[in-house]
Amino acid sequence: MAFSVARIFSSVAGRMVTKCRHTTQATVASKCLLSIQKEGQMSRTFTRSFWYLCNHSSRNSGSSAGGDISHVLAKATRLREPGKLCSCGCTGMHTKGDEELADYLENEIKLERDSRQFPTVPKIPDFTLTQENAVATLTKVSNGETVKVTFNLNHSVEEEPQGEEAEQEGAAASRLRSYPEFNVEITKDTQSSLSISCRFDVSEELDEEAAEPGSEDLFIIDEVSIHDGKMDEGIFSVGSEVMDGNLYNFLLNSLEERGINDEFVEKLSDLASALEHKLYIDFLQKLQGIAKF
């Protein structure tokens, strides 16, 4: 509706400018406005306001001819002048802080590019990668079964754990790596999907005496659920903290048989680190563009 009204107004205004461009008498101008009102079905308020503007302007100018609306039409059709906020003529505002931010980002982007641990995005065999912004999905189809590993790169970066040898040698600052939580979805033909939520185990190494069976795995199962194609909050899930130990181990075996093991999660961390770093550099470039505009 708003578009239709604006289109009618634009059409009528165009005809008004054409018909009244050479009109000098207030009486003739009034007749012109009345005919346009009937043609465009404009409100009486609009035409009366325009008529009053013409006559009021002529009285203030002291013209005896009355109703000269050429100056009104000139103002109505004049292009808007450039903004006064900056010297380049745009309508934005440039501040000292924006300039300093842009200069800082220039160096920061170069440093981030030079410090890339993975110049190219690593690939994981047998899996196809798709990405939508910060969400990435690895998909493998085999023997009538689909395995999807989905992970979100947001808030996934942590310092890479260092061993005791590196600490004693006074190694440089730890590298940043991505350890995203990931969800493994196993779907067989014409059956429900098994969803297993996992996370990396990046906690400090435990003493061998205190280590529990299975604690040497690089990832942990958080919860398990079953759905018919779509997850929602109403789906029942079982947390690993209340799960029988034998069931937990059987689920780990099922994941390993489908290639989800320690070797896979190491490659997943490499992949996530490369993708996250690329997104971070893209973010810095966009931020620089905003600061420069």
Backbone as CSV, one residue per row, in Angstrom:
resi,resn,N_x,N_y,N_z,CA_x,CA_y,CA_z,C_x,C_y,C_z
1,MET,0.830,-1.209,0.000,0.000,0.000,0.000,0.862,1.255,0.000
2,ALA,1.923,1.261,0.849,2.779,2.438,0.920,3.452,2.703,-0.412
3,PHE,3.854,1.644,-1.110,4.498,1.811,-2.404,3.531,2.402,-3.417
4,SER,2.259,1.951,-3.390,1.259,2.452,-4.334,1.003,3.928,-4.110
5,VAL,0.890,4.342,-2.835,0.650,5.760,-2.540,1.831,6.600,-2.986
6,ALA,3.029,6.122,-2.708,4.212,6.870,-3.117,4.295,6.983,-4.639
7,ARG,3.893,5.930,-5.335,3.938,5.956,-6.800,2.927,6.954,-7.351
8,ILE,1.710,6.992,-6.768,0.692,7.951,-7.205,1.165,9.370,-6.944
9,PHE,1.747,9.587,-5.745,2.216,10.924,-5.400,3.304,11.385,-6.360
10,SER,4.233,10.467,-6.683,5.314,10.827,-7.587,4.779,11.190,-8.966
11,SER,3.790,10.421,-9.457,3.223,10.681,-10.775,2.510,12.027,-10.814
12,VAL,1.718,12.275,-9.776,0.963,13.540,-9.729,1.910,14.715,-9.573
13,ALA,2.941,14.557,-8.729,3.892,15.649,-8.537,4.602,15.984,-9.841
14,GLY,4.895,14.957,-10.629,5.544,15.197,-11.913,4.651,15.988,-12.853
15,ARG,3.373,15.612,-12.899,2.456,16.364,-13.757,2.257,17.780,-13.232
16,MET,2.303,17.931,-11.915,2.136,19.263,-11.338,3.265,20.182,-11.762
17,VAL,4.489,19.666,-11.704,5.638,20.482,-12.107,5.551,20.855,-13.576
18,THR,5.120,19.910,-14.420,5.025,20.166,-15.862,3.960,21.209,-16.175
19,LYS,2.760,21.091,-15.562,1.653,21.989,-15.879,1.849,23.375,-15.285
20,CYS,2.506,23.429,-14.111,2.580,24.715,-13.425,3.926,25.415,-13.574
21,ARG,4.811,24.863,-14.406,6.151,25.425,-14.512,6.115,26.882,-14.991
22,HIS,5.234,27.176,-15.936,5.172,28.534,-16.495,3.988,29.324,-15.968
23,THR,3.338,28.845,-14.933,2.186,29.545,-14.379,2.655,30.688,-13.494
24,THR,2.091,31.904,-13.707,2.525,33.077,-12.936,1.398,33.670,-12.115
25,GLN,0.154,33.406,-12.458,-0.966,33.979,-11.733,-1.471,33.000,-10.690
26,ALA,-1.827,33.522,-9.515,-2.312,32.671,-8.431,-3.614,32.002,-8.814
27,THR,-4.500,32.726,-9.538,-5.792,32.141,-9.906,-5.598,30.967,-10.848
28,VAL,-4.722,31.154,-11.843,-4.459,30.073,-12.786,-3.796,28.903,-12.065
29,ALA,-2.890,29.203,-11.140,-2.235,28.145,-10.379,-3.221,27.365,-9.557
30,SER,-4.205,28.066,-8.980,-5.220,27.384,-8.177,-6.025,26.432,-9.019
31,LYS,-6.420,26.886,-10.242,-7.167,26.007,-11.140,-6.322,24.793,-11.524
32,CYS,-5.051,25.043,-11.709,-4.149,23.948,-12.053,-4.111,22.919,-10.939
33,LEU,-4.038,23.372,-9.687,-3.984,22.468,-8.549,-5.281,21.696,-8.388
34,LEU,-6.425,22.384,-8.629,-7.716,21.710,-8.492,-7.871,20.604,-9.523
35,SER,-7.426,20.877,-10.769,-7.536,19.840,-11.795,-6.635,18.663,-11.472
36,ILE,-5.457,18.930,-10.900,-4.553,17.848,-10.533,-5.103,17.061,-9.370
37,GLN,-5.790,17.753,-8.456,-6.393,17.054,-7.318,-7.429,16.055,-7.787
38,LYS,-8.275,16.480,-8.753,-9.307,15.566,-9.261,-8.681,14.402,-10.019
39,GLU,-7.610,14.701,-10.762,-6.998,13.664,-11.579,-6.303,12.618,-10.719
40,GLY,-5.577,13.058,-9.692,-4.812,12.130,-8.866,-5.521,11.726,-7.607
41,GLN,-6.728,12.265,-7.353,-7.477,11.945,-6.152,-6.656,12.254,-4.912
42,MET,-6.001,13.436,-4.940,-5.197,13.850,-3.798,-6.095,14.500,-2.766
43,SER,-5.620,14.549,-1.537,-6.417,15.130,-0.467,-6.488,16.643,-0.605
44,ARG,-7.578,17.208,-0.093,-7.739,18.661,-0.132,-6.672,19.351,0.717
45,THR,-6.234,18.676,1.767,-5.222,19.270,2.642,-3.935,19.552,1.896
46,PHE,-3.539,18.625,1.021,-2.295,18.796,0.277,-2.389,19.979,-0.684
47,THR,-3.472,20.047,-1.458,-3.593,21.117,-2.448,-3.736,22.480,-1.769
48,ARG,-4.469,22.541,-0.654,-4.608,23.824,0.054,-3.264,24.265,0.606
49,SER,-2.476,23.308,1.110,-1.165,23.662,1.643,-0.254,24.188,0.558
50,PHE,-0.288,23.560,-0.610,0.548,23.996,-1.722,0.093,25.373,-2.217
51,TRP,-1.221,25.593,-2.289,-1.747,26.896,-2.719,-1.344,27.979,-1.737
52,TYR,-1.444,27.677,-0.435,-1.081,28.653,0.573,0.396,28.989,0.498
53,LEU,1.228,27.974,0.240,2.663,28.189,0.127,2.977,29.142,-1.019
54,CYS,2.303,28.982,-2.160,2.535,29.845,-3.320,2.162,31.285,-3.013
55,ASN,0.941,31.503,-2.454,0.466,32.857,-2.194,1.226,33.508,-1.060
56,HIS,1.566,32.728,-0.015,2.312,33.291,1.102,3.685,33.751,0.647
57,SER,4.317,32.959,-0.233,5.635,33.328,-0.736,5.569,34.588,-1.577
58,SER,4.485,34.727,-2.387,4.368,35.898,-3.252,4.117,37.152,-2.440
59,ARG,3.333,37.037,-1.316,3.079,38.216,-0.488,4.354,38.666,0.211
60,ASN,5.151,37.693,0.643,6.399,38.058,1.313,7.385,38.702,0.362
61,SER,7.324,38.314,-0.920,8.253,38.882,-1.901,7.778,40.226,-2.420
62,GLY,6.511,40.634,-2.130,5.991,41.917,-2.565,5.679,41.986,-4.034
63,SER,5.467,40.861,-4.708,5.187,40.861,-6.135,3.741,41.256,-6.377
64,SER,3.493,42.213,-7.281,2.131,42.638,-7.609,1.452,41.645,-8.530
65,ALA,2.263,40.895,-9.285,1.661,39.915,-10.185,0.976,38.821,-9.395
66,GLY,1.542,38.460,-8.253,0.925,37.479,-7.349,1.073,36.052,-7.849
67,GLY,1.364,35.146,-6.918,1.331,33.713,-7.206,2.465,33.204,-8.072
68,ASP,3.623,33.887,-8.095,4.741,33.363,-8.863,5.348,32.189,-8.110
69,ILE,5.207,31.009,-8.649,5.666,29.808,-7.929,6.928,29.231,-8.530
70,SER,7.602,30.013,-9.356,8.809,29.483,-9.985,9.868,29.159,-8.947
71,HIS,9.972,30.021,-7.890,10.981,29.756,-6.868,10.612,28.543,-6.037
72,VAL,9.312,28.313,-5.871,8.870,27.126,-5.127,9.215,25.856,-5.883
73,LEU,8.947,25.883,-7.216,9.256,24.708,-8.029,10.753,24.465,-8.087
74,ALA,11.512,25.560,-8.094,12.964,25.412,-8.137,13.472,24.720,-6.884
75,LYS,12.908,25.109,-5.717,13.317,24.469,-4.463,12.863,23.022,-4.415
76,ALA,11.677,22.766,-4.973,11.134,21.406,-4.911,11.917,20.434,-5.763
77,THR,12.511,20.945,-6.849,13.219,20.054,-7.777,14.728,20.111,-7.617
78,ARG,15.216,20.914,-6.659,16.658,21.049,-6.489,17.238,19.818,-5.812
79,LEU,18.387,19.362,-6.280,19.045,18.214,-5.670,19.599,18.596,-4.304
80,ARG,19.584,17.633,-3.392,20.087,17.880,-2.055,21.593,18.096,-2.088
81,GLU,22.050,19.093,-1.357,23.466,19.404,-1.337,24.223,18.331,-0.564
82,PRO,25.512,18.150,-0.859,26.316,17.176,-0.112,26.344,17.508,1.366
83,GLY,26.555,16.503,2.181,26.598,16.699,3.620,27.766,17.589,4.022
84,LYS,27.662,18.185,5.190,28.691,19.098,5.681,29.585,18.441,6.725
85,LEU,29.429,17.120,6.952,30.134,16.473,8.037,31.582,16.172,7.710
86,CYS,31.936,16.076,6.446,33.321,15.792,6.101,33.674,16.492,4.802
87,SER,34.958,16.594,4.556,35.425,17.340,3.395,35.267,16.589,2.086
88,CYS,35.032,15.264,2.151,34.956,14.491,0.910,33.582,14.584,0.262
89,GLY,32.615,15.215,0.929,31.305,15.413,0.329,30.298,14.332,0.622
90,CYS,30.670,13.285,1.372,29.702,12.241,1.694,28.868,12.670,2.884
91,THR,27.854,11.905,3.200,26.966,12.256,4.306,27.378,11.564,5.595
92,GLY,28.536,10.907,5.615,29.000,10.241,6.825,29.826,11.173,7.683
93,MET,30.358,10.637,8.768,31.175,11.424,9.677,32.471,10.679,9.948
94,HIS,33.588,11.333,9.723,34.890,10.743,9.975,35.457,11.363,11.245
95,THR,35.890,10.513,12.175,36.453,11.005,13.417,37.908,10.596,13.524
96,LYS,38.590,11.203,14.473,39.991,10.857,14.721,40.103,9.408,15.169
97,GLY,39.141,8.970,15.984,39.151,7.581,16.431,38.986,6.600,15.290
98,ASP,38.120,6.933,14.318,37.955,6.069,13.152,39.252,5.967,12.356
99,GLU,39.929,7.095,12.219,41.184,7.108,11.466,42.247,6.249,12.153
100,GLU,42.337,6.371,13.475,43.313,5.578,14.222,42.967,4.096,14.154
101,LEU,41.664,3.780,14.224,41.237,2.389,14.132,41.586,1.800,12.767
102,ALA,41.359,2.557,11.703,41.672,2.078,10.359,43.165,1.837,10.194
103,ASP,43.998,2.739,10.752,45.450,2.563,10.660,45.901,1.327,11.432
104,TYR,45.304,1.120,12.609,45.651,-0.063,13.396,45.274,-1.348,12.670
105,LEU,44.086,-1.358,12.083,43.616,-2.558,11.398,44.467,-2.868,10.174
106,GLU,45.023,-1.859,9.548,45.890,-2.086,8.387,47.061,-2.987,8.763
107,ASN,47.696,-2.690,9.904,48.818,-3.500,10.370,48.359,-4.840,10.931
108,GLU,47.220,-4.826,11.628,46.719,-6.045,12.252,46.343,-7.091,11.205
109,ILE,45.720,-6.660,10.127,45.340,-7.587,9.059,46.584,-8.218,8.440
110,LYS,47.626,-7.410,8.246,48.870,-7.938,7.678,49.499,-8.966,8.617
111,LEU,49.502,-8.672,9.910,50.079,-9.602,10.877,49.302,-10.911,10.922
112,GLU,47.976,-10.813,10.876,47.157,-12.025,10.920,47.369,-12.879,9.677
113,ARG,47.508,-12.244,8.539,47.762,-12.996,7.310,49.118,-13.689,7.355
114,ASP,50.118,-12.996,7.886,51.460,-13.573,7.947,51.557,-14.696,8.980
115,SER,50.690,-14.675,9.982,50.769,-15.661,11.065,49.828,-16.841,10.861
116,ARG,49.255,-16.962,9.684,48.343,-18.077,9.445,49.066,-19.409,9.596
117,GLN,48.486,-20.267,10.421,49.059,-21.590,10.605,48.724,-22.508,9.433
118,PHE,47.567,-22.255,8.808,47.124,-23.066,7.672,46.829,-22.127,6.494
119,PRO,47.784,-21.930,5.586,47.557,-21.061,4.425,46.378,-21.520,3.575
120,THR,46.161,-22.830,3.518,45.012,-23.378,2.798,44.146,-24.173,3.770
121,VAL,42.874,-24.294,3.448,41.946,-25.007,4.327,42.216,-26.504,4.245
122,PRO,42.509,-27.158,5.380,42.755,-28.605,5.350,41.509,-29.380,4.939
123,LYS,41.731,-30.560,4.400,40.626,-31.436,4.009,40.652,-32.700,4.848
124,ILE,39.464,-33.222,5.134,39.337,-34.473,5.862,38.856,-35.532,4.882
125,PRO,39.604,-36.587,4.699,39.232,-37.618,3.709,37.831,-38.170,3.944
126,ASP,37.152,-38.442,2.852,35.824,-39.064,2.817,34.691,-38.123,3.237
127,PHE,35.021,-36.916,3.701,33.997,-35.973,4.141,33.969,-34.763,3.205
128,THR,32.762,-34.282,2.926,32.566,-33.083,2.110,32.209,-31.911,3.006
129,LEU,32.905,-30.800,2.819,32.712,-29.631,3.671,31.740,-28.647,3.046
130,THR,30.787,-28.184,3.831,29.921,-27.055,3.462,29.941,-26.076,4.620
131,GLN,29.769,-24.788,4.307,29.863,-23.763,5.344,28.853,-22.660,5.089
132,GLU,28.203,-22.216,6.141,27.304,-21.073,6.102,27.667,-20.157,7.256
133,ASN,28.400,-19.100,6.929,28.914,-18.179,7.935,29.782,-18.945,8.940
134,ALA,29.403,-18.946,10.218,30.231,-19.582,11.243,29.881,-21.041,11.476
135,VAL,28.902,-21.566,10.774,28.481,-22.956,10.944,29.006,-23.784,9.774
136,ALA,29.723,-24.852,10.104,30.292,-25.735,9.077,29.775,-27.155,9.276
137,THR,29.673,-27.892,8.172,29.156,-29.258,8.210,30.031,-30.160,7.355
138,LEU,30.405,-31.291,7.919,31.128,-32.339,7.202,30.158,-33.490,6.967
139,THR,30.056,-33.940,5.715,29.082,-34.967,5.362,29.771,-36.135,4.664
140,LYS,29.370,-37.342,5.073,29.873,-38.566,4.428,28.695,-39.503,4.211
141,VAL,28.564,-40.000,2.993,27.512,-40.959,2.651,28.180,-42.272,2.280
142,SER,27.790,-43.338,2.984,28.415,-44.631,2.737,27.463,-45.754,3.128
143,ASN,27.310,-46.728,2.241,26.511,-47.924,2.515,25.085,-47.583,2.979
144,GLY,24.465,-46.640,2.278,23.096,-46.274,2.609,22.950,-45.520,3.911
145,GLU,24.008,-44.947,4.395,24.005,-44.228,5.671,24.675,-42.867,5.507
146,THR,24.107,-41.872,6.149,24.655,-40.518,6.091,25.167,-40.109,7.467
147,VAL,26.416,-39.639,7.488,27.026,-39.155,8.727,27.316,-37.664,8.544
148,LYS,26.740,-36.844,9.421,26.950,-35.394,9.375,27.591,-34.932,10.684
149,VAL,28.660,-34.178,10.538,29.336,-33.585,11.692,29.208,-32.071,11.565
150,THR,28.452,-31.463,12.459,28.182,-30.031,12.399,28.845,-29.332,13.580
151,PHE,29.495,-28.199,13.322,30.149,-27.453,14.405,30.059,-25.957,14.128
152,ASN,30.010,-25.194,15.223,29.906,-23.740,15.174,31.233,-23.142,15.608
153,LEU,31.783,-22.230,14.791,33.105,-21.671,15.045,33.092,-20.538,16.069
154,ASN,31.931,-20.005,16.384,31.853,-18.922,17.361,32.270,-19.410,18.750
155,HIS,33.068,-18.604,19.434,33.497,-18.891,20.808,34.167,-20.262,20.917
156,SER,34.955,-20.616,19.934,35.593,-21.939,19.917,37.110,-21.878,20.079
157,VAL,37.668,-20.684,20.200,39.126,-20.539,20.208,39.665,-20.535,21.631
158,GLU,40.690,-21.329,21.843,41.380,-21.380,23.130,42.872,-21.508,22.872
159,GLU,43.654,-21.304,23.931,45.092,-21.495,23.801,45.406,-22.978,23.716
160,GLU,46.326,-23.307,22.838,46.710,-24.701,22.677,47.467,-25.164,23.920
161,PRO,47.034,-26.251,24.546,47.725,-26.734,25.752,49.184,-27.048,25.462
162,GLN,50.066,-26.728,26.424,51.491,-26.998,26.283,51.915,-28.031,27.317
163,GLY,52.815,-28.868,26.918,53.341,-29.863,27.839,54.340,-29.261,28.804
164,GLU,54.798,-30.074,29.752,55.742,-29.598,30.756,57.080,-29.207,30.120
165,GLU,57.489,-29.920,29.066,58.771,-29.617,28.418,58.758,-28.221,27.817
166,ALA,57.640,-27.861,27.171,57.550,-26.533,26.559,57.575,-25.443,27.621
167,GLU,56.943,-25.702,28.761,56.932,-24.701,29.826,58.321,-24.520,30.418
168,GLN,59.059,-25.611,30.584,60.397,-25.517,31.144,61.358,-24.811,30.209
169,GLU,61.163,-24.986,28.919,62.051,-24.350,27.943,61.702,-22.886,27.709
170,GLY,60.619,-22.414,28.356,60.224,-21.019,28.193,59.751,-20.717,26.799
171,ALA,58.883,-21.550,26.296,58.385,-21.381,24.933,57.616,-20.080,24.808
172,ALA,57.475,-19.628,23.573,56.734,-18.391,23.294,55.260,-18.588,23.610
173,ALA,54.511,-17.558,23.432,53.086,-17.597,23.742,52.402,-18.723,22.977
174,SER,51.424,-19.330,23.640,50.728,-20.460,23.030,49.961,-20.007,21.796
175,ARG,49.853,-20.932,20.854,49.056,-20.648,19.664,47.588,-20.796,19.987
176,LEU,46.794,-20.051,19.259,45.349,-20.147,19.411,44.814,-21.203,18.451
177,ARG,43.960,-22.065,18.979,43.359,-23.103,18.158,41.865,-23.158,18.438
178,SER,41.151,-23.679,17.468,39.700,-23.804,17.595,39.354,-25.215,18.056
179,TYR,38.596,-25.300,19.138,38.107,-26.574,19.659,36.583,-26.503,19.767
180,PRO,35.887,-26.551,18.664,34.429,-26.351,18.728,33.704,-27.600,19.230
181,GLU,32.605,-27.366,19.901,31.701,-28.474,20.176,31.119,-28.937,18.842
182,PHE,30.922,-30.235,18.705,30.419,-30.740,17.428,29.356,-31.801,17.669
183,ASN,28.458,-31.891,16.714,27.350,-32.837,16.799,27.438,-33.825,15.641
184,VAL,27.401,-35.100,15.988,27.457,-36.161,14.980,26.049,-36.724,14.809
185,GLU,25.568,-36.693,13.584,24.224,-37.196,13.291,24.345,-38.366,12.315
186,ILE,23.852,-39.517,12.755,23.915,-40.737,11.951,22.501,-41.091,11.507
187,THR,22.293,-41.136,10.193,20.962,-41.395,9.643,21.039,-42.562,8.667
188,LYS,20.258,-43.585,8.939,20.147,-44.713,8.015,18.876,-44.560,7.197
189,ASP,18.820,-45.216,6.070,17.662,-45.107,5.192,16.394,-45.523,5.922
190,THR,15.340,-44.690,5.774,13.995,-44.940,6.316,14.004,-45.149,7.825
191,GLN,15.003,-44.626,8.518,15.035,-44.773,9.967,15.283,-43.429,10.623
192,SER,15.082,-43.390,11.960,15.334,-42.170,12.733,16.830,-41.874,12.783
193,SER,17.143,-40.651,13.187,18.541,-40.212,13.239,19.053,-40.260,14.675
194,LEU,20.258,-40.743,14.828,20.938,-40.758,16.115,21.828,-39.532,16.198
195,SER,21.615,-38.709,17.217,22.371,-37.469,17.373,23.250,-37.569,18.616
196,ILE,24.558,-37.376,18.431,25.519,-37.486,19.523,26.296,-36.172,19.615
197,SER,26.114,-35.456,20.707,26.807,-34.182,20.924,28.129,-34.430,21.634
198,CYS,29.212,-33.866,21.086,30.553,-34.115,21.621,31.284,-32.789,21.821
199,ARG,32.348,-32.862,22.595,33.228,-31.707,22.779,34.656,-32.192,22.988
200,PHE,35.596,-31.284,22.712,37.012,-31.619,22.900,37.330,-31.678,24.389
201,ASP,38.256,-32.567,24.741,38.756,-32.637,26.108,40.107,-31.926,26.132
202,VAL,40.092,-30.643,26.474,41.318,-29.839,26.474,41.760,-29.524,27.887
203,SER,41.269,-30.269,28.850,41.672,-30.065,30.238,43.103,-30.510,30.430
204,GLU,43.681,-30.085,31.513,45.070,-30.439,31.791,45.202,-31.949,31.977
205,GLU,46.363,-32.447,31.625,46.603,-33.886,31.708,46.530,-34.350,33.156
206,LEU,45.832,-35.477,33.355,45.710,-36.035,34.686,46.887,-36.957,34.979
207,ASP,47.131,-37.143,36.257,48.151,-38.113,36.642,47.727,-39.502,36.199
208,GLU,48.686,-40.309,35.855,48.369,-41.648,35.374,47.592,-42.446,36.405
209,GLU,47.891,-42.236,37.695,47.199,-42.995,38.731,45.752,-42.544,38.846
210,ALA,45.500,-41.239,38.616,44.144,-40.703,38.769,43.327,-40.817,37.500
211,ALA,43.969,-41.198,36.412,43.257,-41.259,35.137,42.238,-42.381,35.146
212,GLU,41.049,-42.082,34.630,39.985,-43.070,34.554,40.034,-43.765,33.204
213,PRO,39.474,-44.977,33.126,39.441,-45.672,31.831,38.720,-44.849,30.775
214,GLY,39.368,-44.693,29.615,38.756,-43.930,28.531,39.034,-42.450,28.590
215,SER,39.717,-41.982,29.674,39.962,-40.547,29.808,41.027,-40.055,28.843
216,GLU,41.749,-40.991,28.168,42.781,-40.581,27.232,42.197,-40.140,25.900
217,ASP,40.905,-40.302,25.682,40.281,-39.868,24.432,40.360,-38.352,24.313
218,LEU,40.483,-37.874,23.079,40.593,-36.435,22.838,39.244,-35.728,22.821
219,PHE,38.178,-36.474,22.859,36.846,-35.860,22.888,35.947,-36.624,23.838
220,ILE,34.865,-35.960,24.227,33.928,-36.507,25.206,32.518,-36.423,24.643
221,ILE,31.723,-37.454,24.900,30.301,-37.407,24.544,29.543,-36.673,25.647
222,ASP,28.792,-35.666,25.271,28.016,-34.904,26.245,26.612,-35.463,26.415
223,GLU,25.906,-35.670,25.312,24.540,-36.180,25.387,24.162,-36.871,24.086
224,VAL,23.120,-37.686,24.179,22.665,-38.473,23.031,21.150,-38.359,22.938
225,SER,20.655,-38.256,21.708,19.208,-38.171,21.501,18.861,-38.825,20.167
226,ILE,17.581,-39.063,19.963,17.076,-39.648,18.715,15.921,-38.782,18.229
227,HIS,15.925,-38.452,16.939,14.863,-37.613,16.382,14.477,-38.127,15.002
228,ASP,13.373,-37.624,14.500,12.842,-38.063,13.196,13.047,-37.007,12.120
229,GLY,14.178,-36.388,12.122,14.501,-35.437,11.065,14.701,-34.018,11.527
230,LYS,14.242,-33.665,12.718,14.391,-32.300,13.187,14.521,-32.282,14.698
231,MET,15.567,-31.601,15.161,15.787,-31.481,16.598,15.023,-30.282,17.142
232,ASP,14.455,-30.444,18.314,13.845,-29.315,19.015,14.000,-29.542,20.510
233,GLU,13.590,-28.559,21.281,13.803,-28.624,22.723,12.994,-29.742,23.385
234,GLY,11.960,-30.212,22.731,11.133,-31.248,23.324,11.679,-32.657,23.164
235,ILE,12.733,-32.811,22.373,13.308,-34.148,22.166,14.033,-34.598,23.444
236,PHE,13.761,-35.810,23.874,14.410,-36.343,25.065,15.874,-36.648,24.761
237,SER,16.755,-36.297,25.682,18.183,-36.552,25.530,18.734,-37.141,26.820
238,VAL,19.802,-37.918,26.672,20.450,-38.574,27.813,21.854,-38.014,27.959
239,GLY,22.147,-37.428,29.121,23.470,-36.883,29.372,24.461,-37.963,29.750
240,SER,25.708,-37.754,29.397,26.737,-38.766,29.671,26.990,-38.931,31.165
241,GLU,26.665,-37.890,31.958,26.921,-37.983,33.397,26.008,-38.988,34.088
242,VAL,24.873,-39.332,33.455,23.958,-40.315,34.042,23.900,-41.579,33.186
243,MET,24.755,-41.676,32.211,24.730,-42.803,31.284,25.554,-43.968,31.833
244,ASP,25.080,-45.163,31.600,25.830,-46.355,31.995,27.169,-46.392,31.260
245,GLY,28.207,-46.791,31.963,29.543,-46.796,31.377,29.665,-47.691,30.162
246,ASN,28.994,-48.832,30.200,29.042,-49.728,29.045,28.380,-49.094,27.822
247,LEU,27.235,-48.432,28.042,26.555,-47.768,26.927,27.440,-46.676,26.337
248,TYR,28.120,-45.927,27.200,29.023,-44.865,26.732,30.118,-45.443,25.829
249,ASN,30.711,-46.554,26.251,31.781,-47.171,25.460,31.260,-47.717,24.133
250,PHE,30.044,-48.274,24.146,29.472,-48.791,22.895,29.222,-47.647,21.901
251,LEU,28.802,-46.508,22.413,28.587,-45.350,21.539,29.916,-44.852,20.966
252,LEU,30.960,-44.860,21.767,32.283,-44.488,21.254,32.721,-45.436,20.149
253,ASN,32.448,-46.719,20.339,32.797,-47.700,19.305,32.018,-47.447,18.012
254,SER,30.734,-47.077,18.147,29.926,-46.785,16.962,30.482,-45.581,16.205
255,LEU,30.939,-44.585,16.944,31.534,-43.417,16.291,32.847,-43.786,15.601
256,GLU,33.661,-44.575,16.255,34.949,-44.956,15.677,34.766,-45.765,14.400
257,GLU,33.766,-46.620,14.369,33.509,-47.414,13.170,33.121,-46.537,11.975
258,ARG,32.659,-45.325,12.251,32.282,-44.384,11.189,33.341,-43.300,10.981
259,GLY,34.507,-43.514,11.544,35.620,-42.596,11.312,35.716,-41.451,12.290
260,ILE,34.871,-41.436,13.310,34.922,-40.352,14.292,35.766,-40.843,15.465
261,ASN,37.059,-40.608,15.384,37.993,-41.055,16.412,38.969,-39.924,16.740
262,ASP,40.015,-40.245,17.500,40.969,-39.212,17.899,41.660,-38.577,16.690
263,GLU,41.993,-39.389,15.709,42.630,-38.843,14.506,41.700,-37.857,13.797
264,PHE,40.405,-38.204,13.750,39.439,-37.321,13.094,39.319,-35.991,13.836
265,VAL,39.223,-36.028,15.167,39.021,-34.786,15.909,40.263,-33.898,15.850
266,GLU,41.460,-34.500,15.717,42.659,-33.678,15.515,42.568,-32.915,14.197
267,LYS,42.144,-33.614,13.152,41.972,-32.957,11.854,40.823,-31.953,11.903
268,LEU,39.799,-32.273,12.685,38.686,-31.339,12.839,39.141,-30.045,13.493
269,SER,40.027,-30.144,14.474,40.566,-28.944,15.112,41.398,-28.126,14.132
270,ASP,42.197,-28.808,13.290,42.974,-28.095,12.262,42.039,-27.364,11.295
271,LEU,41.006,-28.061,10.857,40.054,-27.462,9.926,39.330,-26.279,10.553
272,ALA,38.855,-26.468,11.775,38.134,-25.393,12.456,39.032,-24.182,12.702
273,SER,40.304,-24.431,13.033,41.243,-23.327,13.265,41.459,-22.519,11.987
274,ALA,41.597,-23.212,10.860,41.791,-22.520,9.580,40.558,-21.712,9.198
275,LEU,39.372,-22.305,9.354,38.137,-21.606,8.998,37.888,-20.415,9.918
276,GLU,38.131,-20.592,11.210,37.907,-19.507,12.162,38.858,-18.345,11.908
277,HIS,40.120,-18.659,11.612,41.091,-17.596,11.348,40.726,-16.827,10.081
278,LYS,40.254,-17.532,9.086,39.818,-16.874,7.854,38.634,-15.944,8.125
279,LEU,37.669,-16.402,8.927,36.530,-15.561,9.284,36.981,-14.342,10.080
280,TYR,37.982,-14.522,10.934,38.483,-13.407,11.746,39.135,-12.340,10.869
281,ILE,39.922,-12.771,9.887,40.547,-11.809,8.980,39.476,-11.088,8.152
282,ASP,38.467,-11.808,7.703,37.363,-11.181,6.974,36.657,-10.151,7.855
283,PHE,36.494,-10.469,9.129,35.874,-9.532,10.065,36.703,-8.259,10.197
284,LEU,38.016,-8.399,10.328,38.884,-7.229,10.435,38.808,-6.367,9.184
285,GLN,38.735,-6.992,8.021,38.647,-6.238,6.772,37.332,-5.462,6.686
286,LYS,36.237,-6.086,7.106,34.953,-5.396,7.099,34.946,-4.246,8.090
287,LEU,35.543,-4.475,9.245,35.637,-3.412,10.248,36.467,-2.252,9.741
288,GLN,37.544,-2.559,9.021,38.369,-1.495,8.429,37.579,-0.705,7.403
289,GLY,36.756,-1.411,6.610,35.940,-0.707,5.629,34.967,0.257,6.275
290,ILE,34.387,-0.140,7.412,33.466,0.752,8.119,34.221,1.952,8.685
291,ALA,35.413,1.728,9.230,36.177,2.823,9.811,36.639,3.810,8.747
292,LYS,36.919,3.328,7.542,37.398,4.206,6.474,36.271,4.987,5.803
293,PHE,35.049,4.474,5.834,33.952,5.094,5.069,33.623,6.484,5.589
